[in-house]
Structure formats: structure tokens, C-alpha cells
């Protein structure tokens, strides 16, 4: 149908009226500036396997799937190794924003770096889509209108492990803790849930991070405590090394081992003979259902043989896919102009993808979904590659994460 104009409508008004009748996606498609995603991760250090190259592969998978359905939106990816040094991470992010036009930073994987880049993202009005730093402060006192926190936090996994294991009879605990913000938060949060469930914390040893490879002195202290559960507030290579040494000292004959922030990555690296019986809390399990298995098959085409994504890897896929959906709703130009507006759109849209299924994004930036307590199978119980877990308990989404009223996020009224 032709556009019928009033007799005295000006040429400028005519053009404005015509533009207003164009479908919104068509207007969005006019922008040729790409969205730029910065993956800040550990590519060579102790968290390389639990974040690192597999996180990069999962972001690429999300981008491929989104751009296949939305070819008019161009997306570029840059990566950098933060070396687990806050100054390196913060300076990298500043450089990305100022010189490379990066719009969103994902993964991160180190709580000190995550807390350090939050103000930078606010200052530059960019998006911090954190998939792998553990501190629950990101949705607490350190929350911002430019940041979201996917997958897990220390409150969630401490709740999952501390409550379920204590109620199951593991009512006395000793911790070996990485001596920085991430480890402290795990120990603090788990202690709260152990005591709330009727258990006791008998002590803790803190080791220097990331210089420690010999955990023997700390394991002897744990053994002397006579606690029923050894809580491991660590991740990556540290976790694998500590568990191997715990086996050598015979601790697993008298203590249950609980990796509060463990994952399938560590289980496969150490093997079932070493990790058997270990309790691990995760928010994504590749073998949970047909959708998680489908996502895993797709991303494994980008991975070395035998690698299975963990909840951090899956969060990079899930979070970036949701971010790109928000970009589509806003239009590329508006999304690039304001990370704060993009995050607000992310919170308005329901989340749904093959890794995490349906969910929500709360006003404090916390992504909400169930959490699982898993127990590592014994050798011989596994039936196929990656079949390493038995489901011990499921915490529903509405109970898995800290209530809004307890976080102290200034965005929550």
C-alpha cells in the first residue's frame, strides 16, 4: 500500500514518517559496526583447563549459532590471558574498551580481577558478563547496572555442598583454602551452611596462591583434626594436585572429600581411581538431558578429543547467547552505545538455551537456575566417555542462590 501524506507535510517529515513504518529489525540491520566480545581468561595458568580454551570454544559456539540465525549482526571475538594478576586484567580491559572497541567482557575466572574490572565497565558503560569468577560479591555489595553473573557463585555451591553433605552425616569439617578472595569466600559461605545444618567447622589451613604444589603439610593438619569432611576451597590444577596427594596420604579412607568448586574437568584430569567418591557441586552437567547432550556434541567439534564442558564453559555459551539476543532487541547501535541499557534488556528477556534451559536474570544481575550435588563414580561404574557422576541431590532454582534481601546489592530496592 502506498504511503498517503497530508498535503502540507514537509520532505523531512515525509522521510521520518516513512522510516517509522519500517520493521524494527530492518532498522537494526543498517548498522555495519560489529559487536566485539572480549574473552578475558586463563590461557596458561592453574585455571586454564577449567576456563581457558574451552571457554573460548563455547563463546565461539554461541556466536556461530546466533549469527547463523541473524546474519545481519556482525560479531568479532578477541581473547587475552590475565595471568591471574589483577593489574594485567584491569589494564587489558581498559585497553580493549579504549583502543579495540570491545563491548562485553566474558569469562574472567578470577574474583580479584572481576571485582577490579567492575568499576571500569561502569565508567566506560560496557558489559561485564562474568561466567567464571566465584565471589558472590558480584551480585552483592559490588553489583553494578553493567554486570551480570552467570553459572555459579560461592554462595550457591557452598549451599549445595555444605547443606546436603552435613545433613547426610558429614557433620564435622576441615578446610584447605586458597589464600585469596575466592578461597576465603568459599570457606566463609560453606561454614555458614554447615553450621546452619547442625555441623561444626573444626579448622582450616590456608595455602599461598598460586605458588603451592605440595599440600602435604595442610593434609596432615586436616587428618589430625579428625573431621569427617575435608572441604577443598580451591579449583583448577590446585584441586587435582591436592586430591591426588590426599589419596597418597590415605585421607579418603577416613574423610569424605568435598570439592566446593570442583568440576568434571578435574575429574577427567585426575581419573576415577583418584576422584572416586568425591562430592562436587555443579550448575551444569553435560549428561543431564537431551538439550545438554546436544550442546555438548556441538561444542566438542571445537575441542580436543575427550574434553567435556563444565558449568563455567557452558555459562560462556549461555550468557553470550543471551547477551546477543538483547543486542538484537535493542539494535547494534544502541547496544554499543550503552552497556547499562543492554544489561537492562538482558534482565527483561527470559533466558533459555540448551546448556542451562529456561531461567531468569534477577535485578541484582544474578542468573537463576538449579544446582546439583554430584558424586564421582567408582572405576567400572561408568558406561561411556564422560559418564563420571551420580546425582546425589538437586537444589531447585528458587533455593539455589542467595535471596535478594541478603545480598546488599544497591540496585535492589
N, C-alpha and C positions, 0 to 999 in steps of 0.2 A: 504494500500500500504506500503511495507517495506521501511525503510529509507536507501537510497543508498548513501554510503560515498565515498569520494575520497580515493585513495589507501593509501595515507600517513597521513591521519587525525589522530591526537593523541586521546588517550582514553578520556582525559579531554575535548577536543574539541567535541568528539562524544557525550558525555553527555550533553554539553552545547547546541549542535545543536538539540538533542532530546528534551530537556526541552523547547527550543524556539518554538517547534511545538505544545506544549500542549496548550489547550484553556486557556485564562486568568483566567476565573472563577475557573478552576481546580487548578491552582497555588494558588489562594486565599484560596481555601478550605483547603490547607495543614496547615494553621495556626490554632492552637487549643487554643491560648490565647483569652479570651473573651474581648469584648468591655465592658467597665464599665461606666455606666451613674450615675452621682450624682445629685439627686434632692434636691436642697437647697431651703427650703420653710418655710412658717409659719405654724406650726402644732398646735399651741395653742394660738396665739395672735390675734390681730384685723383683720388680713388678712387671717385667717385660712380658712374661707369659700370661699373667692374669689380666693385663691390659694390652698395651703394645700393638704388635702387628695384627692380632686378631680383632682388636677394636677397630683398627683401620679398615680391615676387610668388611666388618659389619656396617660401618658407615658407608663404604662404597656400595654395599648391597642395598642399603636404604635409598641411596641416591639413584642407583640404576633402576630400581623398581618405580620410584617416583617420577623420574624424568621419562621413563618409557610411557607412562600414562599422561605425562604433562610435558611434551617435548618443547613447548614454547618457553619454559623456565629453565634457564641455564644454571648449572651448579658446578663450582670448582672446589677442589679439596687441597689443603696444604697440611703438612704434618711437621712436628718438631718434638725433640726429646728434651724434657725439662730436667733430666738428670737428678730428679728428686731434690732439687735446690730451689727454694722459693725465689731467690733473686733471678735465676735463669728463667723460671716460669713466668714471673711477672714481666720481665723485660721482653720476653718473646711475645707475650700478648700485646704489650704496648706497641711493639714494632709491627705486629700483624695489623692492628687497628689503624695505625698512623701511616704505614707505608704499603700495605698489601690489600687493604680494603676488606679484611675479614669481618664477617657479620655475626658469626656464632662460634664460640669455643666449646668443644665437647671433650669427653673422657676425663682428663686431668689426673685422676688417680692418686693424688697426694693431698691430704687435708690441709696442710700448711699452705700449699700453693693455691688450693681452691679458695681458702679464706683470703689470701693475698690478692687474687685477681678479681674478687667480687667488687671492690671499690673502683677498679679500673673499668670494669664493664659498665658500672653505673655512670661514671664520668664520661665515657665515650658513647653511652647509650647503645651498647651492644648486648648480645645474649650470651649468658653462661649456662650451657646445658650440661650440667655435671652428671656423669654416668658412673664414676668410679671412686670418688673421694668418699670416705666413710663418715666424716663428722656430721652429727645431727644438728650442729650449729648452723649449717647452711639453710635450714628451714626454721631455725630458732632466732637467737638474737642477731645473727649475721645475715638473715634473709634480706633480699632486695627485690624490687619490682623487675629487675633484669635477669634474675636467676631462677632456675628450676633444678630439682634434684630427683633423678630417676633411680630406679632399681632398688636401692637399699640405703640404710644408714646404720650407725652403730646402735641406735635405739631399737630399730626393727629386729636386727639379727640377735642382739643381746636379749631382747624379749623372747624371741623364738627359742633360742637355746637355753637361756637361764631358767625360764619358767617351766618348760616341758621336761628338761633333764632333772631338775630339782624335784618336781612332782613325781617323777619316775623312780625316785630313790637316791639320786645323786645329790645329797643334801649338804655336802661339805666340799668347798672348792679352794684351789690354789691357782694363782695366775702367773704365767710368764708373759711379760708385756714389753712391746716395743716402746722405747722411751721417747715418744713424741706425741703430738696431739691426737693422732689416730689411735694409737695403742691406749693412751690414757682414757679416751672416751669409751672404748670397748670395755675396759676394766671397770670404769665407773658405772656405766649403764648396766652391765651384766650383774654387778654386785647388787644393784637395786632390785633386780628381778629375782635373783637367788634369795635374797632376804625376804622379799615380799611373798615368796612361795614357801617360806619356812626353813630355808637353808642358812648356812653360815659361810663367810669368807675367812679362811684360815691364814692367808698371807699372799704376798706377791713378790716376784723378782722382776726388776726392770733391766733390760739389756740395751746397750748403746746401738742406735740405728744410724746408718746401715753398716757398721763396721763388724758386727758379730757373725761368726760362723760356728763357733764352738759353744754349745749350750749346756755342756756337761755340769758346770757349777750350779746353774739355775735348776737343772733337772734333779740334782741331788738335794737341793733345798726343798723342791716340791715333794720329792719322795719322803723326806724327813717329816713333812707336815702331816702325813697320814690322811690327807684329804682323799675323798672318793673320786673327785673330778679334777682333772688338770685342764684349766681354761687357757687357750692359746690366743692372746691378743696380738696377732701378727698376721702377715699374709705373704704371698709370693714364695720366693726361694727360702726365706726365713722359716716359713711354716714347714716346708718339705724337709729342710735340714733338721729342724727341731724334732719332728715326728720320727725321723729315721734314728736319731740319737736316743729318743725315748724308748724305741724298740730295743736298741742295743743295751740300754740300762735295765730293761725288764719292767719298766713302769706300767706297760699295758696289761701286765698280769694282775695288778692291784688297783689301777686307776682307770676310769673312763676318760678318754680324751675328747675334748670339745673344741673344734676349730670355729670360733665365733664368726670369723670372716674367711672361712675356707671356701673351696670351690672344686668343681670337677677337674679343673686344670691341675691342681696339686695332687689330686687322687691319681690321675693318669700318669703324672710325672714320677710319683713315688711308687706306684703299683699297689695292687690289692694286698699282697702279703704284708706290706708296711702299714697301709692305711686301714686295714680291716677293723670294723667295729667303731671307727671314728664317727662322732656326730658332727654334722655340718649343716648350718642354716643357709639356704639359698632362696632367692625370689624368682629364679627361672631355672627350670630343669628341662633339658633338651628332649627328654623322653616322656614328658608329662602327657601330651595328647597329640592328635594328628597335626594341629597347627604348629606346635613347637618342633615336631619332627620335620615338617615341611620347610620351615625356616632354616633349620639346621642343614638339611640336604642342600638347599640353595647356596648357603654361605660356605659350605665345605668345598665347593668348587673353587674357592679362592684361597683355601688353606692347605697346609701340608697334610699328608695322609695321617689319620689318627687323631687330629685335633678336633675337639668339640667345644663350642662356645659356652662360656659360663654366663652368670647373670649380669656381669659388667659388660661383657661383649654384646650380649643381647640388648642391654639398655642403650648402647650407642645406636643400634639399629632402630629400636623402638622410639627413642627420644628424637633422633634426627628426622625420622619419618614423620613424626607428629609436628615437629618444627616446620618442615616443608609444607605440610598441609595448612598450617597457619599462614605461611608465606603466600600460598595460593589464594587463601581467603582475603588477605589484605592487599595483595598485589606486590610485586617485587620492589617497586619504588618505595612504597610506604614501609615495607618490612626492612629495607636497607636504611631508611631514614630514622627508624626508631625501634631499637630492641625492646624497649619497655612496652610499646604498643604490640609488638609481636608476641611477647610473653603473655600479655593480657588476652590476646586471641587464643593462644595455646590453652589458657585456663578455661576459656569459654567452650572450646571444642571438646567433645568426648574423645577419649583415647581408645584405640583399637588396632591391634596388629597381631601378626602371627607369633611373635615372641611372648608378649605379655597379655594378649587378649584384651577384652574390654576393661576400662578403668576410668579414673578421673584424675585431674590435676587440681589440687587444692589452692586456696588463695595464698598460702604461705610458700607455694612452689613445690610442694611435696607430691610426687606421683604415688597414687594409691593402688595397691593390688595385693593378693595373698602372699604369704611367706610359708616356706616349707622346712621342717626339720627332717633331714635325711641321714640315714646310717649307711656307711660303706659296707658293701657285701664282702663275704669271705671268698677267697680264691675257690673257683669251682662253681660258685653260685651264679656267676654271670653267664649270660646266654649268647651275647653278641657284642661287638665292639661298642664301648661307651656305656654298657649296662653295668653300672657300678653302685647304684643306690637302691635302698629300700625306703619307702616313705614311712616315716615314724609319726609325723604329726603335721597338720595343716592349720595355720593361723589365718582366719578369714580377713579380707581386706580391711574391714571396719575396725579390726583389732590389731592389725599388724604394725601400725605406725603410731607414733606419739600423738595424743589428742591435740587439737589446735590450741586448746586452753592452757596447755602446759609448756608450749614451746617458747613463748616470749617473742614471737615474730612481730615486729612493729607494723606489719601490713594487716594484721588481724585485729579487727575492731571488736 
